[in-house]
Amino acid sequence: MSNELDSHFLKQRDEALQMLKDVLDNYRDNNRKGIGMGPLFKATELLKKYPHINGK
C-alpha cells in the first residue's frame, strides 16, 4: 500500500513540476511580459484535479 501511495504522490509531483516548467517556459517565450492563457488554464485544471496541492 505504501508503494502505491508513494507512486500516486510522485505522479502528482511530476505533473505539478511539469506544469510549473510549462508556465515558466511560456513566460520566458513571451519575453517576460506575461503568461499566456493556455498555461494558466492548464494550471487551474491541475489545481482542481489535486485540490490539496494548493491547501484546500
PDB file of N, CA, C and O in Angstrom, chain B, residues numbered from 101:
ATOM      1  N   MET B 101       0.823  -1.200   0.000  1.00  0.00           N
ATOM      2  CA  MET B 101       0.000   0.000   0.000  1.00  0.00           C
ATOM      3  C   MET B 101       0.865   1.261   0.000  1.00  0.00           C
ATOM      4  O   MET B 101       0.548   2.249  -0.664  1.00  0.00           O
ATOM      5  N   SER B 102       1.954   1.209   0.751  1.00  0.00           N
ATOM      6  CA  SER B 102       2.830   2.373   0.829  1.00  0.00           C
ATOM      7  C   SER B 102       3.443   2.700  -0.530  1.00  0.00           C
ATOM      8  O   SER B 102       3.524   3.867  -0.913  1.00  0.00           O
ATOM      9  N   ASN B 103       3.870   1.677  -1.253  1.00  0.00           N
ATOM     10  CA  ASN B 103       4.445   1.912  -2.579  1.00  0.00           C
ATOM     11  C   ASN B 103       3.422   2.500  -3.533  1.00  0.00           C
ATOM     12  O   ASN B 103       3.747   3.353  -4.358  1.00  0.00           O
ATOM     13  N   GLU B 104       2.181   2.039  -3.416  1.00  0.00           N
ATOM     14  CA  GLU B 104       1.110   2.564  -4.263  1.00  0.00           C
ATOM     15  C   GLU B 104       0.859   4.036  -3.946  1.00  0.00           C
ATOM     16  O   GLU B 104       0.685   4.850  -4.853  1.00  0.00           O
ATOM     17  N   LEU B 105       0.841   4.373  -2.658  1.00  0.00           N
ATOM     18  CA  LEU B 105       0.627   5.752  -2.231  1.00  0.00           C
ATOM     19  C   LEU B 105       1.796   6.631  -2.663  1.00  0.00           C
ATOM     20  O   LEU B 105       1.599   7.743  -3.152  1.00  0.00           O
ATOM     21  N   ASP B 106       3.013   6.124  -2.479  1.00  0.00           N
ATOM     22  CA  ASP B 106       4.192   6.870  -2.912  1.00  0.00           C
ATOM     23  C   ASP B 106       4.148   7.127  -4.411  1.00  0.00           C
ATOM     24  O   ASP B 106       4.462   8.228  -4.864  1.00  0.00           O
ATOM     25  N   SER B 107       3.765   6.128  -5.170  1.00  0.00           N
ATOM     26  CA  SER B 107       3.671   6.262  -6.619  1.00  0.00           C
ATOM     27  C   SER B 107       2.647   7.329  -7.000  1.00  0.00           C
ATOM     28  O   SER B 107       2.868   8.108  -7.927  1.00  0.00           O
ATOM     29  N   HIS B 108       1.531   7.359  -6.282  1.00  0.00           N
ATOM     30  CA  HIS B 108       0.481   8.347  -6.540  1.00  0.00           C
ATOM     31  C   HIS B 108       1.006   9.766  -6.289  1.00  0.00           C
ATOM     32  O   HIS B 108       0.783  10.669  -7.095  1.00  0.00           O
ATOM     33  N   PHE B 109       1.705   9.952  -5.163  1.00  0.00           N
ATOM     34  CA  PHE B 109       2.244  11.276  -4.848  1.00  0.00           C
ATOM     35  C   PHE B 109       3.350  11.679  -5.814  1.00  0.00           C
ATOM     36  O   PHE B 109       3.474  12.854  -6.157  1.00  0.00           O
ATOM     37  N   LEU B 110       4.150  10.720  -6.252  1.00  0.00           N
ATOM     38  CA  LEU B 110       5.187  11.025  -7.234  1.00  0.00           C
ATOM     39  C   LEU B 110       4.570  11.457  -8.557  1.00  0.00           C
ATOM     40  O   LEU B 110       5.088  12.359  -9.216  1.00  0.00           O
ATOM     41  N   LYS B 111       3.477  10.829  -8.949  1.00  0.00           N
ATOM     42  CA  LYS B 111       2.780  11.212 -10.179  1.00  0.00           C
ATOM     43  C   LYS B 111       2.261  12.646 -10.064  1.00  0.00           C
ATOM     44  O   LYS B 111       2.394  13.438 -10.998  1.00  0.00           O
ATOM     45  N   GLN B 112       1.668  12.973  -8.910  1.00  0.00           N
ATOM     46  CA  GLN B 112       1.167  14.330  -8.696  1.00  0.00           C
ATOM     47  C   GLN B 112       2.313  15.336  -8.720  1.00  0.00           C
ATOM     48  O   GLN B 112       2.202  16.403  -9.324  1.00  0.00           O
ATOM     49  N   ARG B 113       3.409  14.986  -8.061  1.00  0.00           N
ATOM     50  CA  ARG B 113       4.569  15.875  -8.034  1.00  0.00           C
ATOM     51  C   ARG B 113       5.097  16.112  -9.441  1.00  0.00           C
ATOM     52  O   ARG B 113       5.400  17.245  -9.817  1.00  0.00           O
ATOM     53  N   ASP B 114       5.206  15.039 -10.215  1.00  0.00           N
ATOM     54  CA  ASP B 114       5.713  15.159 -11.577  1.00  0.00           C
ATOM     55  C   ASP B 114       4.805  16.029 -12.437  1.00  0.00           C
ATOM     56  O   ASP B 114       5.283  16.837 -13.233  1.00  0.00           O
ATOM     57  N   GLU B 115       3.492  15.862 -12.276  1.00  0.00           N
ATOM     58  CA  GLU B 115       2.546  16.699 -13.031  1.00  0.00           C
ATOM     59  C   GLU B 115       2.685  18.163 -12.636  1.00  0.00           C
ATOM     60  O   GLU B 115       2.673  19.044 -13.495  1.00  0.00           O
ATOM     61  N   ALA B 116       2.818  18.426 -11.336  1.00  0.00           N
ATOM     62  CA  ALA B 116       2.949  19.803 -10.858  1.00  0.00           C
ATOM     63  C   ALA B 116       4.254  20.427 -11.354  1.00  0.00           C
ATOM     64  O   ALA B 116       4.267  21.586 -11.769  1.00  0.00           O
ATOM     65  N   LEU B 117       5.335  19.677 -11.314  1.00  0.00           N
ATOM     66  CA  LEU B 117       6.618  20.196 -11.796  1.00  0.00           C
ATOM     67  C   LEU B 117       6.594  20.465 -13.294  1.00  0.00           C
ATOM     68  O   LEU B 117       7.148  21.463 -13.754  1.00  0.00           O
ATOM     69  N   GLN B 118       5.957  19.584 -14.058  1.00  0.00           N
ATOM     70  CA  GLN B 118       5.849  19.800 -15.499  1.00  0.00           C
ATOM     71  C   GLN B 118       5.018  21.046 -15.790  1.00  0.00           C
ATOM     72  O   GLN B 118       5.345  21.819 -16.691  1.00  0.00           O
ATOM     73  N   MET B 119       3.939  21.240 -15.022  1.00  0.00           N
ATOM     74  CA  MET B 119       3.093  22.418 -15.213  1.00  0.00           C
ATOM     75  C   MET B 119       3.880  23.690 -14.905  1.00  0.00           C
ATOM     76  O   MET B 119       3.792  24.670 -15.644  1.00  0.00           O
ATOM     77  N   LEU B 120       4.646  23.674 -13.819  1.00  0.00           N
ATOM     78  CA  LEU B 120       5.465  24.836 -13.474  1.00  0.00           C
ATOM     79  C   LEU B 120       6.478  25.121 -14.576  1.00  0.00           C
ATOM     80  O   LEU B 120       6.691  26.278 -14.939  1.00  0.00           O
ATOM     81  N   LYS B 121       7.100  24.080 -15.105  1.00  0.00           N
ATOM     82  CA  LYS B 121       8.050  24.249 -16.207  1.00  0.00           C
ATOM     83  C   LYS B 121       7.360  24.861 -17.423  1.00  0.00           C
ATOM     84  O   LYS B 121       7.905  25.763 -18.058  1.00  0.00           O
ATOM     85  N   ASP B 122       6.168  24.375 -17.747  1.00  0.00           N
ATOM     86  CA  ASP B 122       5.428  24.905 -18.899  1.00  0.00           C
ATOM     87  C   ASP B 122       5.091  26.383 -18.707  1.00  0.00           C
ATOM     88  O   ASP B 122       5.221  27.179 -19.637  1.00  0.00           O
ATOM     89  N   VAL B 123       4.660  26.746 -17.500  1.00  0.00           N
ATOM     90  CA  VAL B 123       4.311  28.142 -17.217  1.00  0.00           C
ATOM     91  C   VAL B 123       5.555  29.024 -17.321  1.00  0.00           C
ATOM     92  O   VAL B 123       5.510  30.092 -17.933  1.00  0.00           O
ATOM     93  N   LEU B 124       6.657  28.584 -16.731  1.00  0.00           N
ATOM     94  CA  LEU B 124       7.886  29.380 -16.785  1.00  0.00           C
ATOM     95  C   LEU B 124       8.439  29.473 -18.206  1.00  0.00           C
ATOM     96  O   LEU B 124       8.937  30.526 -18.607  1.00  0.00           O
ATOM     97  N   ASP B 125       8.358  28.389 -18.968  1.00  0.00           N
ATOM     98  CA  ASP B 125       8.796  28.435 -20.366  1.00  0.00           C
ATOM     99  C   ASP B 125       7.948  29.412 -21.166  1.00  0.00           C
ATOM    100  O   ASP B 125       8.473  30.152 -21.998  1.00  0.00           O
ATOM    101  N   ASN B 126       6.648  29.422 -20.923  1.00  0.00           N
ATOM    102  CA  ASN B 126       5.759  30.337 -21.626  1.00  0.00           C
ATOM    103  C   ASN B 126       6.097  31.782 -21.274  1.00  0.00           C
ATOM    104  O   ASN B 126       6.117  32.653 -22.143  1.00  0.00           O
ATOM    105  N   TYR B 127       6.361  32.028 -20.000  1.00  0.00           N
ATOM    106  CA  TYR B 127       6.746  33.374 -19.553  1.00  0.00           C
ATOM    107  C   TYR B 127       8.036  33.811 -20.251  1.00  0.00           C
ATOM    108  O   TYR B 127       8.138  34.943 -20.723  1.00  0.00           O
ATOM    109  N   ARG B 128       9.008  32.918 -20.312  1.00  0.00           N
ATOM    110  CA  ARG B 128      10.277  33.216 -20.981  1.00  0.00           C
ATOM    111  C   ARG B 128      10.051  33.463 -22.479  1.00  0.00           C
ATOM    112  O   ARG B 128      10.609  34.398 -23.053  1.00  0.00           O
ATOM    113  N   ASP B 129       9.230  32.619 -23.097  1.00  0.00           N
ATOM    114  CA  ASP B 129       8.966  32.751 -24.532  1.00  0.00           C
ATOM    115  C   ASP B 129       8.236  34.047 -24.869  1.00  0.00           C
ATOM    116  O   ASP B 129       8.344  34.549 -25.988  1.00  0.00           O
ATOM    117  N   ASN B 130       7.499  34.587 -23.911  1.00  0.00           N
ATOM    118  CA  ASN B 130       6.790  35.856 -24.120  1.00  0.00           C
ATOM    119  C   ASN B 130       7.647  37.047 -23.703  1.00  0.00           C
ATOM    120  O   ASN B 130       7.123  38.124 -23.421  1.00  0.00           O
ATOM    121  N   ASN B 131       8.950  36.857 -23.663  1.00  0.00           N
ATOM    122  CA  ASN B 131       9.901  37.915 -23.296  1.00  0.00           C
ATOM    123  C   ASN B 131       9.592  38.536 -21.941  1.00  0.00           C
ATOM    124  O   ASN B 131       9.760  39.739 -21.743  1.00  0.00           O
ATOM    125  N   ARG B 132       9.144  37.710 -21.021  1.00  0.00           N
ATOM    126  CA  ARG B 132       8.864  38.102 -19.636  1.00  0.00           C
ATOM    127  C   ARG B 132       7.816  39.211 -19.536  1.00  0.00           C
ATOM    128  O   ARG B 132       7.853  40.028 -18.616  1.00  0.00           O
ATOM    129  N   LYS B 133       6.889  39.234 -20.482  1.00  0.00           N
ATOM    130  CA  LYS B 133       5.826  40.241 -20.476  1.00  0.00           C
ATOM    131  C   LYS B 133       4.524  39.700 -19.927  1.00  0.00           C
ATOM    132  O   LYS B 133       3.571  40.459 -19.749  1.00  0.00           O
ATOM    133  N   GLY B 134       4.459  38.418 -19.657  1.00  0.00           N
ATOM    134  CA  GLY B 134       3.236  37.827 -19.127  1.00  0.00           C
ATOM    135  C   GLY B 134       3.150  36.355 -19.473  1.00  0.00           C
ATOM    136  O   GLY B 134       3.952  35.818 -20.237  1.00  0.00           O
ATOM    137  N   ILE B 135       2.152  35.727 -18.887  1.00  0.00           N
ATOM    138  CA  ILE B 135       1.922  34.301 -19.110  1.00  0.00           C
ATOM    139  C   ILE B 135       0.664  34.159 -19.951  1.00  0.00           C
ATOM    140  O   ILE B 135      -0.345  34.814 -19.690  1.00  0.00           O
ATOM    141  N   GLY B 136       0.730  33.306 -20.953  1.00  0.00           N
ATOM    142  CA  GLY B 136      -0.421  33.086 -21.818  1.00  0.00           C
ATOM    143  C   GLY B 136      -1.561  32.390 -21.095  1.00  0.00           C
ATOM    144  O   GLY B 136      -1.368  31.784 -20.041  1.00  0.00           O
ATOM    145  N   MET B 137      -2.744  32.485 -21.670  1.00  0.00           N
ATOM    146  CA  MET B 137      -3.930  31.885 -21.054  1.00  0.00           C
ATOM    147  C   MET B 137      -3.889  30.361 -21.079  1.00  0.00           C
ATOM    148  O   MET B 137      -4.438  29.724 -20.180  1.00  0.00           O
ATOM    149  N   GLY B 138      -3.257  29.764 -22.076  1.00  0.00           N
ATOM    150  CA  GLY B 138      -3.195  28.304 -22.161  1.00  0.00           C
ATOM    151  C   GLY B 138      -2.545  27.673 -20.939  1.00  0.00           C
ATOM    152  O   GLY B 138      -3.148  26.809 -20.303  1.00  0.00           O
ATOM    153  N   PRO B 139      -1.320  28.088 -20.595  1.00  0.00           N
ATOM    154  CA  PRO B 139      -0.679  27.518 -19.409  1.00  0.00           C
ATOM    155  C   PRO B 139      -1.433  27.833 -18.116  1.00  0.00           C
ATOM    156  O   PRO B 139      -1.483  27.000 -17.211  1.00  0.00           O
ATOM    157  N   LEU B 140      -2.012  29.017 -18.025  1.00  0.00           N
ATOM    158  CA  LEU B 140      -2.777  29.352 -16.819  1.00  0.00           C
ATOM    159  C   LEU B 140      -4.012  28.473 -16.690  1.00  0.00           C
ATOM    160  O   LEU B 140      -4.354  28.034 -15.592  1.00  0.00           O
ATOM    161  N   PHE B 141      -4.679  28.217 -17.804  1.00  0.00           N
ATOM    162  CA  PHE B 141      -5.857  27.352 -17.778  1.00  0.00           C
ATOM    163  C   PHE B 141      -5.470  25.937 -17.366  1.00  0.00           C
ATOM    164  O   PHE B 141      -6.155  25.313 -16.556  1.00  0.00           O
ATOM    165  N   LYS B 142      -4.366  25.430 -17.928  1.00  0.00           N
ATOM    166  CA  LYS B 142      -3.913  24.083 -17.580  1.00  0.00           C
ATOM    167  C   LYS B 142      -3.513  23.997 -16.108  1.00  0.00           C
ATOM    168  O   LYS B 142      -3.775  22.988 -15.454  1.00  0.00           O
ATOM    169  N   ALA B 143      -2.885  25.042 -15.588  1.00  0.00           N
ATOM    170  CA  ALA B 143      -2.509  25.058 -14.172  1.00  0.00           C
ATOM    171  C   ALA B 143      -3.751  25.056 -13.291  1.00  0.00           C
ATOM    172  O   ALA B 143      -3.775  24.385 -12.259  1.00  0.00           O
ATOM    173  N   THR B 144      -4.778  25.797 -13.684  1.00  0.00           N
ATOM    174  CA  THR B 144      -6.035  25.817 -12.927  1.00  0.00           C
ATOM    175  C   THR B 144      -6.667  24.437 -12.912  1.00  0.00           C
ATOM    176  O   THR B 144      -7.160  23.991 -11.876  1.00  0.00           O
ATOM    177  N   GLU B 145      -6.657  23.759 -14.048  1.00  0.00           N
ATOM    178  CA  GLU B 145      -7.217  22.410 -14.124  1.00  0.00           C
ATOM    179  C   GLU B 145      -6.449  21.444 -13.223  1.00  0.00           C
ATOM    180  O   GLU B 145      -7.047  20.572 -12.594  1.00  0.00           O
ATOM    181  N   LEU B 146      -5.134  21.597 -13.161  1.00  0.00           N
ATOM    182  CA  LEU B 146      -4.328  20.739 -12.296  1.00  0.00           C
ATOM    183  C   LEU B 146      -4.679  20.972 -10.828  1.00  0.00           C
ATOM    184  O   LEU B 146      -4.773  20.020 -10.053  1.00  0.00           O
ATOM    185  N   LEU B 147      -4.874  22.235 -10.444  1.00  0.00           N
ATOM    186  CA  LEU B 147      -5.243  22.534  -9.057  1.00  0.00           C
ATOM    187  C   LEU B 147      -6.628  21.994  -8.718  1.00  0.00           C
ATOM    188  O   LEU B 147      -6.877  21.597  -7.580  1.00  0.00           O
ATOM    189  N   LYS B 148      -7.517  21.978  -9.687  1.00  0.00           N
ATOM    190  CA  LYS B 148      -8.843  21.387  -9.458  1.00  0.00           C
ATOM    191  C   LYS B 148      -8.740  19.870  -9.317  1.00  0.00           C
ATOM    192  O   LYS B 148      -9.477  19.261  -8.540  1.00  0.00           O
ATOM    193  N   LYS B 149      -7.830  19.268 -10.067  1.00  0.00           N
ATOM    194  CA  LYS B 149      -7.646  17.817 -10.034  1.00  0.00           C
ATOM    195  C   LYS B 149      -7.058  17.372  -8.699  1.00  0.00           C
ATOM    196  O   LYS B 149      -7.433  16.327  -8.168  1.00  0.00           O
ATOM    197  N   TYR B 150      -6.140  18.162  -8.160  1.00  0.00           N
ATOM    198  CA  TYR B 150      -5.481  17.850  -6.886  1.00  0.00           C
ATOM    199  C   TYR B 150      -5.643  19.039  -5.938  1.00  0.00           C
ATOM    200  O   TYR B 150      -4.701  19.813  -5.764  1.00  0.00           O
ATOM    201  N   PRO B 151      -6.805  19.198  -5.328  1.00  0.00           N
ATOM    202  CA  PRO B 151      -7.053  20.393  -4.504  1.00  0.00           C
ATOM    203  C   PRO B 151      -6.116  20.527  -3.310  1.00  0.00           C
ATOM    204  O   PRO B 151      -5.886  21.641  -2.839  1.00  0.00           O
ATOM    205  N   HIS B 152      -5.572  19.428  -2.810  1.00  0.00           N
ATOM    206  CA  HIS B 152      -4.675  19.519  -1.656  1.00  0.00           C
ATOM    207  C   HIS B 152      -3.347  20.187  -2.004  1.00  0.00           C
ATOM    208  O   HIS B 152      -2.616  20.602  -1.105  1.00  0.00           O
ATOM    209  N   ILE B 153      -3.021  20.299  -3.292  1.00  0.00           N
ATOM    210  CA  ILE B 153      -1.774  20.946  -3.698  1.00  0.00           C
ATOM    211  C   ILE B 153      -1.780  22.412  -3.281  1.00  0.00           C
ATOM    212  O   ILE B 153      -0.754  22.941  -2.852  1.00  0.00           O
ATOM    213  N   ASN B 154      -2.929  23.070  -3.405  1.00  0.00           N
ATOM    214  CA  ASN B 154      -2.985  24.483  -3.051  1.00  0.00           C
ATOM    215  C   ASN B 154      -3.606  24.707  -1.678  1.00  0.00           C
ATOM    216  O   ASN B 154      -4.064  25.812  -1.386  1.00  0.00           O
ATOM    217  N   GLY B 155      -3.630  23.692  -0.838  1.00  0.00           N
ATOM    218  CA  GLY B 155      -4.020  23.856   0.553  1.00  0.00           C
ATOM    219  C   GLY B 155      -5.502  23.860   0.846  1.00  0.00           C
ATOM    220  O   GLY B 155      -5.901  24.211   1.957  1.00  0.00           O
ATOM    221  N   LYS B 156      -6.332  23.483  -0.108  1.00  0.00           N
ATOM    222  CA  LYS B 156      -7.777  23.456   0.155  1.00  0.00           C
ATOM    223  C   LYS B 156      -8.183  22.124   0.713  1.00  0.00           C
ATOM    224  O   LYS B 156      -9.361  21.907   0.999  1.00  0.00           O
TER     225      LYS B 156
END
